[in-house]
Amino acid sequence: MSENVLQKNISQLVDDNNIDVYELERRAGLKKGNVYNIIKGRSKKPSAEMLQAIADVFGITVKDLYEDEFISLVQLSPKELALIQ
């Protein structure tokens, strides 16, 4: 069940912040396809380092990525987006 929650939360964060999966991978310093494979359920056990990199992009914790009742209030302002690009 945790993987489904993880998939849903990452997908929601991507949507809420108006970025695509490939942009998240770039910002997180991950290889192309890493995040996509998590969202599609192809990556069954993503590494702690990969999850931390994703969480860092959104300014949240890895624990937040696994929260079952996660509500994505994390939205980056245009100024914050400019700083991380």
Secondary structure, DSSP 8 states (H G I E B T S, - for coil): -HHHHHHHHHHHHHHHTT--HHHHHHHHT--TTHHHHHHTT--SS--HHHHHHHHHHHT--HHHHT-TT--------HHHHHHH-
